[in-house]
Every structure is written in C-alpha cells, then in structure tokens.
Amino acid sequence: MIDNQLKRQDLTRVAEIISYAATKINKNEPVSLEVLLKICQVFHCDIGDICEVILDED
C-alpha cells in the first residue's frame, strides 16, 4: 500500500472491502480469500505477491 501511496481508507473503498478486514490485514491476522482476491485486483498482482503460507511445525 505504501509503494502505491494508498491509505487504508482508500483501499477499503477501492477494493470494496469492509474496514474490519483492512484492520485484520494491518495486524497480520487471517482474512478471507475473497478479500485477498479483491486486493489483487486493485494492485494488478498475483496472490503470492501479497501473502505467504507459513506452515506450523508440529
């Protein structure tokens, strides 16, 4: 978001996501795949560019 000079409020408006989802993203908490796909559309990127999978080592 910083690279694109986009504030959290702008992202919620452009990506059509609720502010709660944006807050969860800022706190590195899980969000739905739908939210991630909307963000990818805004930034014209692949989902791997905005998130990563970290496996638990049990």
PDB file of N, H, CA, C and O in Angstrom:
ATOM      1  N   MET A   1       0.828  -1.190   0.000  1.00  0.00           N
ATOM      2  CA  MET A   1       0.000   0.000   0.000  1.00  0.00           C
ATOM      3  C   MET A   1       0.867   1.245   0.000  1.00  0.00           C
ATOM      4  O   MET A   1       0.552   2.234  -0.663  1.00  0.00           O
ATOM      5  N   ILE A   2       1.964   1.191   0.750  1.00  0.00           N
ATOM      6  H   ILE A   2       2.220   0.388   1.288  1.00  0.00           H
ATOM      7  CA  ILE A   2       2.844   2.356   0.832  1.00  0.00           C
ATOM      8  C   ILE A   2       3.455   2.651  -0.528  1.00  0.00           C
ATOM      9  O   ILE A   2       3.530   3.810  -0.936  1.00  0.00           O
ATOM     10  N   ASP A   3       3.894   1.609  -1.235  1.00  0.00           N
ATOM     11  H   ASP A   3       3.832   0.667  -0.904  1.00  0.00           H
ATOM     12  CA  ASP A   3       4.502   1.810  -2.551  1.00  0.00           C
ATOM     13  C   ASP A   3       3.527   2.456  -3.531  1.00  0.00           C
ATOM     14  O   ASP A   3       3.938   3.197  -4.424  1.00  0.00           O
ATOM     15  N   ASN A   4       2.239   2.174  -3.362  1.00  0.00           N
ATOM     16  H   ASN A   4       1.906   1.572  -2.636  1.00  0.00           H
ATOM     17  CA  ASN A   4       1.224   2.733  -4.246  1.00  0.00           C
ATOM     18  C   ASN A   4       0.573   3.988  -3.669  1.00  0.00           C
ATOM     19  O   ASN A   4      -0.415   4.478  -4.218  1.00  0.00           O
ATOM     20  N   GLN A   5       1.111   4.508  -2.579  1.00  0.00           N
ATOM     21  H   GLN A   5       1.913   4.110  -2.134  1.00  0.00           H
ATOM     22  CA  GLN A   5       0.600   5.707  -1.918  1.00  0.00           C
ATOM     23  C   GLN A   5      -0.906   5.597  -1.657  1.00  0.00           C
ATOM     24  O   GLN A   5      -1.677   6.510  -1.951  1.00  0.00           O
ATOM     25  N   LEU A   6      -1.295   4.452  -1.097  1.00  0.00           N
ATOM     26  H   LEU A   6      -0.669   3.710  -0.858  1.00  0.00           H
ATOM     27  CA  LEU A   6      -2.691   4.172  -0.821  1.00  0.00           C
ATOM     28  C   LEU A   6      -2.888   4.030   0.674  1.00  0.00           C
ATOM     29  O   LEU A   6      -2.195   3.250   1.328  1.00  0.00           O
ATOM     30  N   LYS A   7      -3.827   4.778   1.213  1.00  0.00           N
ATOM     31  H   LYS A   7      -4.390   5.411   0.682  1.00  0.00           H
ATOM     32  CA  LYS A   7      -4.133   4.688   2.639  1.00  0.00           C
ATOM     33  C   LYS A   7      -5.157   3.582   2.861  1.00  0.00           C
ATOM     34  O   LYS A   7      -5.817   3.128   1.926  1.00  0.00           O
ATOM     35  N   ARG A   8      -5.277   3.157   4.116  1.00  0.00           N
ATOM     36  H   ARG A   8      -4.741   3.526   4.875  1.00  0.00           H
ATOM     37  CA  ARG A   8      -6.201   2.069   4.441  1.00  0.00           C
ATOM     38  C   ARG A   8      -7.628   2.406   4.033  1.00  0.00           C
ATOM     39  O   ARG A   8      -8.338   1.550   3.507  1.00  0.00           O
ATOM     40  N   GLN A   9      -8.053   3.636   4.267  1.00  0.00           N
ATOM     41  H   GLN A   9      -7.476   4.332   4.695  1.00  0.00           H
ATOM     42  CA  GLN A   9      -9.420   4.026   3.898  1.00  0.00           C
ATOM     43  C   GLN A   9      -9.616   3.974   2.389  1.00  0.00           C
ATOM     44  O   GLN A   9     -10.684   3.596   1.907  1.00  0.00           O
ATOM     45  N   ASP A  10      -8.578   4.357   1.642  1.00  0.00           N
ATOM     46  H   ASP A  10      -7.710   4.664   2.033  1.00  0.00           H
ATOM     47  CA  ASP A  10      -8.662   4.298   0.186  1.00  0.00           C
ATOM     48  C   ASP A  10      -8.766   2.855  -0.294  1.00  0.00           C
ATOM     49  O   ASP A  10      -9.541   2.542  -1.198  1.00  0.00           O
ATOM     50  N   LEU A  11      -7.975   1.981   0.325  1.00  0.00           N
ATOM     51  H   LEU A  11      -7.346   2.235   1.060  1.00  0.00           H
ATOM     52  CA  LEU A  11      -8.017   0.571  -0.055  1.00  0.00           C
ATOM     53  C   LEU A  11      -9.398  -0.020   0.194  1.00  0.00           C
ATOM     54  O   LEU A  11      -9.922  -0.740  -0.656  1.00  0.00           O
ATOM     55  N   THR A  12      -9.989   0.269   1.336  1.00  0.00           N
ATOM     56  H   THR A  12      -9.563   0.854   2.026  1.00  0.00           H
ATOM     57  CA  THR A  12     -11.321  -0.283   1.629  1.00  0.00           C
ATOM     58  C   THR A  12     -12.351   0.209   0.611  1.00  0.00           C
ATOM     59  O   THR A  12     -13.257  -0.531   0.228  1.00  0.00           O
ATOM     60  N   ARG A  13     -12.209   1.439   0.184  1.00  0.00           N
ATOM     61  H   ARG A  13     -11.473   2.040   0.495  1.00  0.00           H
ATOM     62  CA  ARG A  13     -13.156   1.992  -0.795  1.00  0.00           C
ATOM     63  C   ARG A  13     -12.935   1.379  -2.174  1.00  0.00           C
ATOM     64  O   ARG A  13     -13.887   0.921  -2.806  1.00  0.00           O
ATOM     65  N   VAL A  14     -11.695   1.366  -2.643  1.00  0.00           N
ATOM     66  H   VAL A  14     -10.922   1.738  -2.129  1.00  0.00           H
ATOM     67  CA  VAL A  14     -11.385   0.886  -3.990  1.00  0.00           C
ATOM     68  C   VAL A  14     -11.598  -0.623  -4.112  1.00  0.00           C
ATOM     69  O   VAL A  14     -12.152  -1.090  -5.107  1.00  0.00           O
ATOM     70  N   ALA A  15     -11.168  -1.378  -3.119  1.00  0.00           N
ATOM     71  H   ALA A  15     -10.719  -0.998  -2.311  1.00  0.00           H
ATOM     72  CA  ALA A  15     -11.288  -2.841  -3.173  1.00  0.00           C
ATOM     73  C   ALA A  15     -12.667  -3.322  -2.734  1.00  0.00           C
ATOM     74  O   ALA A  15     -12.988  -4.504  -2.849  1.00  0.00           O
ATOM     75  N   GLU A  16     -13.477  -2.393  -2.230  1.00  0.00           N
ATOM     76  H   GLU A  16     -13.216  -1.433  -2.136  1.00  0.00           H
ATOM     77  CA  GLU A  16     -14.826  -2.726  -1.747  1.00  0.00           C
ATOM     78  C   GLU A  16     -14.778  -3.798  -0.663  1.00  0.00           C
ATOM     79  O   GLU A  16     -15.491  -4.799  -0.719  1.00  0.00           O
ATOM     80  N   ILE A  17     -13.910  -3.557   0.332  1.00  0.00           N
ATOM     81  H   ILE A  17     -13.330  -2.743   0.377  1.00  0.00           H
ATOM     82  CA  ILE A  17     -13.837  -4.443   1.487  1.00  0.00           C
ATOM     83  C   ILE A  17     -14.217  -3.638   2.730  1.00  0.00           C
ATOM     84  O   ILE A  17     -14.148  -2.409   2.725  1.00  0.00           O
ATOM     85  N   ILE A  18     -14.614  -4.328   3.780  1.00  0.00           N
ATOM     86  H   ILE A  18     -14.670  -5.326   3.785  1.00  0.00           H
ATOM     87  CA  ILE A  18     -15.002  -3.627   4.999  1.00  0.00           C
ATOM     88  C   ILE A  18     -13.754  -3.206   5.769  1.00  0.00           C
ATOM     89  O   ILE A  18     -12.694  -3.815   5.627  1.00  0.00           O
ATOM     90  N   SER A  19     -13.886  -2.184   6.566  1.00  0.00           N
ATOM     91  H   SER A  19     -14.748  -1.690   6.681  1.00  0.00           H
ATOM     92  CA  SER A  19     -12.726  -1.666   7.300  1.00  0.00           C
ATOM     93  C   SER A  19     -12.185  -2.700   8.287  1.00  0.00           C
ATOM     94  O   SER A  19     -10.992  -2.691   8.590  1.00  0.00           O
ATOM     95  N   TYR A  20     -13.033  -3.579   8.785  1.00  0.00           N
ATOM     96  H   TYR A  20     -14.002  -3.586   8.539  1.00  0.00           H
ATOM     97  CA  TYR A  20     -12.598  -4.636   9.696  1.00  0.00           C
ATOM     98  C   TYR A  20     -11.564  -5.533   9.015  1.00  0.00           C
ATOM     99  O   TYR A  20     -10.588  -5.939   9.647  1.00  0.00           O
ATOM    100  N   ALA A  21     -11.766  -5.843   7.741  1.00  0.00           N
ATOM    101  H   ALA A  21     -12.558  -5.514   7.227  1.00  0.00           H
ATOM    102  CA  ALA A  21     -10.814  -6.680   7.005  1.00  0.00           C
ATOM    103  C   ALA A  21      -9.482  -5.955   6.854  1.00  0.00           C
ATOM    104  O   ALA A  21      -8.424  -6.569   6.993  1.00  0.00           O
ATOM    105  N   ALA A  22      -9.525  -4.669   6.573  1.00  0.00           N
ATOM    106  H   ALA A  22     -10.384  -4.170   6.460  1.00  0.00           H
ATOM    107  CA  ALA A  22      -8.293  -3.886   6.451  1.00  0.00           C
ATOM    108  C   ALA A  22      -7.547  -3.843   7.785  1.00  0.00           C
ATOM    109  O   ALA A  22      -6.318  -3.905   7.814  1.00  0.00           O
ATOM    110  N   THR A  23      -8.277  -3.739   8.868  1.00  0.00           N
ATOM    111  H   THR A  23      -9.275  -3.688   8.845  1.00  0.00           H
ATOM    112  CA  THR A  23      -7.661  -3.745  10.197  1.00  0.00           C
ATOM    113  C   THR A  23      -6.981  -5.084  10.453  1.00  0.00           C
ATOM    114  O   THR A  23      -5.869  -5.126  10.980  1.00  0.00           O
ATOM    115  N   LYS A  24      -7.643  -6.176  10.084  1.00  0.00           N
ATOM    116  H   LYS A  24      -8.547  -6.142   9.656  1.00  0.00           H
ATOM    117  CA  LYS A  24      -7.055  -7.505  10.266  1.00  0.00           C
ATOM    118  C   LYS A  24      -5.777  -7.652   9.445  1.00  0.00           C
ATOM    119  O   LYS A  24      -4.812  -8.264   9.902  1.00  0.00           O
ATOM    120  N   ILE A  25      -5.765  -7.100   8.251  1.00  0.00           N
ATOM    121  H   ILE A  25      -6.549  -6.602   7.879  1.00  0.00           H
ATOM    122  CA  ILE A  25      -4.571  -7.159   7.407  1.00  0.00           C
ATOM    123  C   ILE A  25      -3.428  -6.414   8.079  1.00  0.00           C
ATOM    124  O   ILE A  25      -2.300  -6.906   8.108  1.00  0.00           O
ATOM    125  N   ASN A  26      -3.707  -5.241   8.617  1.00  0.00           N
ATOM    126  H   ASN A  26      -4.624  -4.842   8.594  1.00  0.00           H
ATOM    127  CA  ASN A  26      -2.672  -4.455   9.291  1.00  0.00           C
ATOM    128  C   ASN A  26      -2.112  -5.162  10.514  1.00  0.00           C
ATOM    129  O   ASN A  26      -0.965  -4.928  10.895  1.00  0.00           O
ATOM    130  N   LYS A  27      -2.908  -6.023  11.132  1.00  0.00           N
ATOM    131  H   LYS A  27      -3.840  -6.213  10.823  1.00  0.00           H
ATOM    132  CA  LYS A  27      -2.476  -6.762  12.319  1.00  0.00           C
ATOM    133  C   LYS A  27      -1.924  -8.148  11.965  1.00  0.00           C
ATOM    134  O   LYS A  27      -1.668  -8.964  12.850  1.00  0.00           O
ATOM    135  N   ASN A  28      -1.744  -8.407  10.669  1.00  0.00           N
ATOM    136  H   ASN A  28      -1.952  -7.745   9.949  1.00  0.00           H
ATOM    137  CA  ASN A  28      -1.270  -9.716  10.191  1.00  0.00           C
ATOM    138  C   ASN A  28      -2.155 -10.859  10.658  1.00  0.00           C
ATOM    139  O   ASN A  28      -1.661 -11.934  10.998  1.00  0.00           O
ATOM    140  N   GLU A  29      -3.455 -10.630  10.674  1.00  0.00           N
ATOM    141  H   GLU A  29      -3.856  -9.756  10.398  1.00  0.00           H
ATOM    142  CA  GLU A  29      -4.420 -11.661  11.034  1.00  0.00           C
ATOM    143  C   GLU A  29      -5.057 -12.223   9.766  1.00  0.00           C
ATOM    144  O   GLU A  29      -5.066 -11.555   8.733  1.00  0.00           O
ATOM    145  N   PRO A  30      -5.587 -13.440   9.833  1.00  0.00           N
ATOM    146  CA  PRO A  30      -6.185 -14.063   8.647  1.00  0.00           C
ATOM    147  C   PRO A  30      -7.393 -13.295   8.118  1.00  0.00           C
ATOM    148  O   PRO A  30      -8.195 -12.766   8.888  1.00  0.00           O
ATOM    149  N   VAL A  31      -7.508 -13.243   6.803  1.00  0.00           N
ATOM    150  H   VAL A  31      -6.856 -13.673   6.177  1.00  0.00           H
ATOM    151  CA  VAL A  31      -8.681 -12.684   6.126  1.00  0.00           C
ATOM    152  C   VAL A  31      -9.129 -13.690   5.081  1.00  0.00           C
ATOM    153  O   VAL A  31      -8.405 -14.637   4.773  1.00  0.00           O
ATOM    154  N   SER A  32     -10.300 -13.489   4.546  1.00  0.00           N
ATOM    155  H   SER A  32     -10.887 -12.720   4.796  1.00  0.00           H
ATOM    156  CA  SER A  32     -10.847 -14.441   3.580  1.00  0.00           C
ATOM    157  C   SER A  32     -10.131 -14.343   2.236  1.00  0.00           C
ATOM    158  O   SER A  32      -9.507 -13.332   1.913  1.00  0.00           O
ATOM    159  N   LEU A  33     -10.237 -15.406   1.476  1.00  0.00           N
ATOM    160  H   LEU A  33     -10.744 -16.227   1.738  1.00  0.00           H
ATOM    161  CA  LEU A  33      -9.668 -15.434   0.140  1.00  0.00           C
ATOM    162  C   LEU A  33     -10.333 -14.373  -0.733  1.00  0.00           C
ATOM    163  O   LEU A  33      -9.677 -13.772  -1.585  1.00  0.00           O
ATOM    164  N   GLU A  34     -11.602 -14.143  -0.532  1.00  0.00           N
ATOM    165  H   GLU A  34     -12.134 -14.631   0.160  1.00  0.00           H
ATOM    166  CA  GLU A  34     -12.331 -13.125  -1.295  1.00  0.00           C
ATOM    167  C   GLU A  34     -11.695 -11.743  -1.105  1.00  0.00           C
ATOM    168  O   GLU A  34     -11.535 -10.993  -2.067  1.00  0.00           O
ATOM    169  N   VAL A  35     -11.339 -11.419   0.117  1.00  0.00           N
ATOM    170  H   VAL A  35     -11.469 -12.029   0.899  1.00  0.00           H
ATOM    171  CA  VAL A  35     -10.692 -10.134   0.411  1.00  0.00           C
ATOM    172  C   VAL A  35      -9.346 -10.057  -0.297  1.00  0.00           C
ATOM    173  O   VAL A  35      -9.017  -9.036  -0.900  1.00  0.00           O
ATOM    174  N   LEU A  36      -8.568 -11.129  -0.227  1.00  0.00           N
ATOM    175  H   LEU A  36      -8.835 -11.959   0.263  1.00  0.00           H
ATOM    176  CA  LEU A  36      -7.257 -11.144  -0.869  1.00  0.00           C
ATOM    177  C   LEU A  36      -7.369 -10.981  -2.380  1.00  0.00           C
ATOM    178  O   LEU A  36      -6.566 -10.277  -2.992  1.00  0.00           O
ATOM    179  N   LEU A  37      -8.357 -11.625  -2.980  1.00  0.00           N
ATOM    180  H   LEU A  37      -9.010 -12.197  -2.484  1.00  0.00           H
ATOM    181  CA  LEU A  37      -8.543 -11.509  -4.425  1.00  0.00           C
ATOM    182  C   LEU A  37      -8.952 -10.095  -4.829  1.00  0.00           C
ATOM    183  O   LEU A  37      -8.529  -9.603  -5.875  1.00  0.00           O
ATOM    184  N   LYS A  38      -9.763  -9.447  -4.017  1.00  0.00           N
ATOM    185  H   LYS A  38     -10.107  -9.846  -3.167  1.00  0.00           H
ATOM    186  CA  LYS A  38     -10.137  -8.064  -4.306  1.00  0.00           C
ATOM    187  C   LYS A  38      -8.925  -7.137  -4.252  1.00  0.00           C
ATOM    188  O   LYS A  38      -8.792  -6.222  -5.065  1.00  0.00           O
ATOM    189  N   ILE A  39      -8.052  -7.382  -3.292  1.00  0.00           N
ATOM    190  H   ILE A  39      -8.160  -8.125  -2.631  1.00  0.00           H
ATOM    191  CA  ILE A  39      -6.831  -6.578  -3.179  1.00  0.00           C
ATOM    192  C   ILE A  39      -5.923  -6.831  -4.383  1.00  0.00           C
ATOM    193  O   ILE A  39      -5.309  -5.898  -4.902  1.00  0.00           O
ATOM    194  N   CYS A  40      -5.834  -8.075  -4.827  1.00  0.00           N
ATOM    195  H   CYS A  40      -6.333  -8.833  -4.406  1.00  0.00           H
ATOM    196  CA  CYS A  40      -5.040  -8.394  -6.012  1.00  0.00           C
ATOM    197  C   CYS A  40      -5.562  -7.649  -7.238  1.00  0.00           C
ATOM    198  O   CYS A  40      -4.773  -7.194  -8.067  1.00  0.00           O
ATOM    199  N   GLN A  41      -6.857  -7.524  -7.358  1.00  0.00           N
ATOM    200  H   GLN A  41      -7.498  -7.894  -6.685  1.00  0.00           H
ATOM    201  CA  GLN A  41      -7.437  -6.795  -8.483  1.00  0.00           C
ATOM    202  C   GLN A  41      -7.045  -5.324  -8.437  1.00  0.00           C
ATOM    203  O   GLN A  41      -6.751  -4.726  -9.472  1.00  0.00           O
ATOM    204  N   VAL A  42      -7.041  -4.750  -7.260  1.00  0.00           N
ATOM    205  H   VAL A  42      -7.280  -5.237  -6.420  1.00  0.00           H
ATOM    206  CA  VAL A  42      -6.689  -3.340  -7.111  1.00  0.00           C
ATOM    207  C   VAL A  42      -5.236  -3.106  -7.512  1.00  0.00           C
ATOM    208  O   VAL A  42      -4.934  -2.152  -8.229  1.00  0.00           O
ATOM    209  N   PHE A  43      -4.333  -3.977  -7.051  1.00  0.00           N
ATOM    210  H   PHE A  43      -4.579  -4.752  -6.469  1.00  0.00           H
ATOM    211  CA  PHE A  43      -2.905  -3.796  -7.295  1.00  0.00           C
ATOM    212  C   PHE A  43      -2.406  -4.502  -8.557  1.00  0.00           C
ATOM    213  O   PHE A  43      -1.220  -4.431  -8.878  1.00  0.00           O
ATOM    214  N   HIS A  44      -3.314  -5.186  -9.277  1.00  0.00           N
ATOM    215  H   HIS A  44      -4.278  -5.243  -9.016  1.00  0.00           H
ATOM    216  CA  HIS A  44      -2.949  -5.901 -10.506  1.00  0.00           C
ATOM    217  C   HIS A  44      -1.768  -6.837 -10.246  1.00  0.00           C
ATOM    218  O   HIS A  44      -0.743  -6.778 -10.925  1.00  0.00           O
ATOM    219  N   CYS A  45      -1.942  -7.702  -9.243  1.00  0.00           N
ATOM    220  H   CYS A  45      -2.775  -7.750  -8.692  1.00  0.00           H
ATOM    221  CA  CYS A  45      -0.868  -8.609  -8.870  1.00  0.00           C
ATOM    222  C   CYS A  45      -1.419 -10.007  -8.618  1.00  0.00           C
ATOM    223  O   CYS A  45      -2.630 -10.224  -8.637  1.00  0.00           O
ATOM    224  N   ASP A  46      -0.522 -10.939  -8.384  1.00  0.00           N
ATOM    225  H   ASP A  46       0.463 -10.763  -8.368  1.00  0.00           H
ATOM    226  CA  ASP A  46      -0.866 -12.317  -8.065  1.00  0.00           C
ATOM    227  C   ASP A  46      -0.993 -12.455  -6.554  1.00  0.00           C
ATOM    228  O   ASP A  46      -0.382 -11.686  -5.811  1.00  0.00           O
ATOM    229  N   ILE A  47      -1.763 -13.406  -6.098  1.00  0.00           N
ATOM    230  H   ILE A  47      -2.259 -14.030  -6.701  1.00  0.00           H
ATOM    231  CA  ILE A  47      -1.985 -13.576  -4.664  1.00  0.00           C
ATOM    232  C   ILE A  47      -0.671 -13.856  -3.918  1.00  0.00           C
ATOM    233  O   ILE A  47      -0.533 -13.490  -2.751  1.00  0.00           O
ATOM    234  N   GLY A  48       0.281 -14.495  -4.580  1.00  0.00           N
ATOM    235  H   GLY A  48       0.169 -14.792  -5.528  1.00  0.00           H
ATOM    236  CA  GLY A  48       1.579 -14.759  -3.970  1.00  0.00           C
ATOM    237  C   GLY A  48       2.390 -13.492  -3.721  1.00  0.00           C
ATOM    238  O   GLY A  48       3.346 -13.505  -2.944  1.00  0.00           O
ATOM    239  N   ASP A  49       2.011 -12.408  -4.375  1.00  0.00           N
ATOM    240  H   ASP A  49       1.235 -12.398  -5.005  1.00  0.00           H
ATOM    241  CA  ASP A  49       2.710 -11.144  -4.173  1.00  0.00           C
ATOM    242  C   ASP A  49       2.277 -10.438  -2.887  1.00  0.00           C
ATOM    243  O   ASP A  49       2.989  -9.569  -2.383  1.00  0.00           O
ATOM    244  N   ILE A  50       1.110 -10.811  -2.357  1.00  0.00           N
ATOM    245  H   ILE A  50       0.531 -11.516  -2.766  1.00  0.00           H
ATOM    246  CA  ILE A  50       0.598 -10.111  -1.178  1.00  0.00           C
ATOM    247  C   ILE A  50       0.514 -10.984   0.062  1.00  0.00           C
ATOM    248  O   ILE A  50       0.251 -10.477   1.153  1.00  0.00           O
ATOM    249  N   CYS A  51       0.732 -12.296  -0.084  1.00  0.00           N
ATOM    250  H   CYS A  51       0.945 -12.707  -0.970  1.00  0.00           H
ATOM    251  CA  CYS A  51       0.668 -13.164   1.098  1.00  0.00           C
ATOM    252  C   CYS A  51       1.583 -14.360   0.927  1.00  0.00           C
ATOM    253  O   CYS A  51       2.051 -14.658  -0.172  1.00  0.00           O
ATOM    254  N   GLU A  52       1.827 -15.039   2.039  1.00  0.00           N
ATOM    255  H   GLU A  52       1.447 -14.797   2.932  1.00  0.00           H
ATOM    256  CA  GLU A  52       2.630 -16.259   2.008  1.00  0.00           C
ATOM    257  C   GLU A  52       2.030 -17.268   2.981  1.00  0.00           C
ATOM    258  O   GLU A  52       1.323 -16.905   3.922  1.00  0.00           O
ATOM    259  N   VAL A  53       2.326 -18.528   2.736  1.00  0.00           N
ATOM    260  H   VAL A  53       2.900 -18.822   1.972  1.00  0.00           H
ATOM    261  CA  VAL A  53       1.859 -19.601   3.611  1.00  0.00           C
ATOM    262  C   VAL A  53       2.988 -19.975   4.551  1.00  0.00           C
ATOM    263  O   VAL A  53       4.100 -20.269   4.112  1.00  0.00           O
ATOM    264  N   ILE A  54       2.703 -19.964   5.838  1.00  0.00           N
ATOM    265  H   ILE A  54       1.799 -19.725   6.194  1.00  0.00           H
ATOM    266  CA  ILE A  54       3.668 -20.371   6.845  1.00  0.00           C
ATOM    267  C   ILE A  54       3.097 -21.591   7.551  1.00  0.00           C
ATOM    268  O   ILE A  54       2.084 -21.503   8.245  1.00  0.00           O
ATOM    269  N   LEU A  55       3.754 -22.724   7.366  1.00  0.00           N
ATOM    270  H   LEU A  55       4.577 -22.794   6.801  1.00  0.00           H
ATOM    271  CA  LEU A  55       3.252 -23.959   7.955  1.00  0.00           C
ATOM    272  C   LEU A  55       3.709 -24.103   9.391  1.00  0.00           C
ATOM    273  O   LEU A  55       4.839 -23.760   9.739  1.00  0.00           O
ATOM    274  N   ASP A  56       2.805 -24.622  10.228  1.00  0.00           N
ATOM    275  H   ASP A  56       1.887 -24.901   9.946  1.00  0.00           H
ATOM    276  CA  ASP A  56       3.151 -24.925  11.613  1.00  0.00           C
ATOM    277  C   ASP A  56       4.021 -26.168  11.656  1.00  0.00           C
ATOM    278  O   ASP A  56       3.794 -27.123  10.914  1.00  0.00           O
ATOM    279  N   GLU A  57       5.003 -26.149  12.520  1.00  0.00           N
ATOM    280  H   GLU A  57       5.187 -25.373  13.123  1.00  0.00           H
ATOM    281  CA  GLU A  57       5.870 -27.320  12.684  1.00  0.00           C
ATOM    282  C   GLU A  57       5.453 -28.047  13.949  1.00  0.00           C
ATOM    283  O   GLU A  57       5.957 -27.761  15.035  1.00  0.00           O
ATOM    284  N   ASP A  58       4.517 -29.003  13.802  1.00  0.00           N
ATOM    285  H   ASP A  58       4.107 -29.235  12.920  1.00  0.00           H
ATOM    286  CA  ASP A  58       4.029 -29.769  14.954  1.00  0.00           C
ATOM    287  C   ASP A  58       4.822 -31.016  15.167  1.00  0.00           C
ATOM    288  O   ASP A  58       4.542 -31.774  16.096  1.00  0.00           O
TER     289      ASP A  58
END
